[in-house]
């Protein structure tokens, strides 16, 4: 991944869009973590906002940062800030942190979604493996359907735990390599229609801005 300085520049740039009284969707991952910490500093300075976390990790980070929290079922989100594994134009592949089911609920419901990334995430065409959260019982049937769609599925194994990664929702993740994805919306529809699929990591047409940090500064792309 990109440098921490680049990620920090992106996260802090997006955090500047947070205004008093907002409900802010708090994404998952190391880039968004910089935005969460910056928002925590704004809260310390008197900003009156409420955060809606998208994972166990982002909830813990937000708590440490002192950001008041709310659940998605009690508020509507004005602004969401979230990272990505790959960005092509306004389309994203997300799910590197296996949090994309809750992220997509928050990101899609937000009035505005600001994506924070470093230059290593940018691509002309999406081609990163697409994380697909599946019910454990459906891992084999979904894997077979993914192959029929031209993908190569791999059950995501945990690092410091025997066996597969288990999501915050108690499900498994198939990382599905399709090569270049020329029609992300169509592939997203195909994946979403498979029985047992909880959520896939194609975020098509959801982003309003992309903040790309680097050691030199930040480029903001309006979409
Ligand atoms: O899981 C996700 O979608 C995260 O946003 C993630 O993929 C990006 O994480 P990073 O900012 O640590 O690269």
Boltz pocket constraint, residues with backbone or C-beta under 6 A from the ligand:
constraints:
  - pocket:
      binder: B
      contacts: [[A, 1], [A, 27], [A, 28], [A, 29], [A, 30], [A, 31], [A, 32], [A, 82], [A, 83], [A, 84], [A, 85], [A, 93], [A, 94], [A, 95], [A, 96], [A, 97], [A, 98], [A, 99], [A, 100], [A, 103], [A, 116]]
      max_distance: 6.0
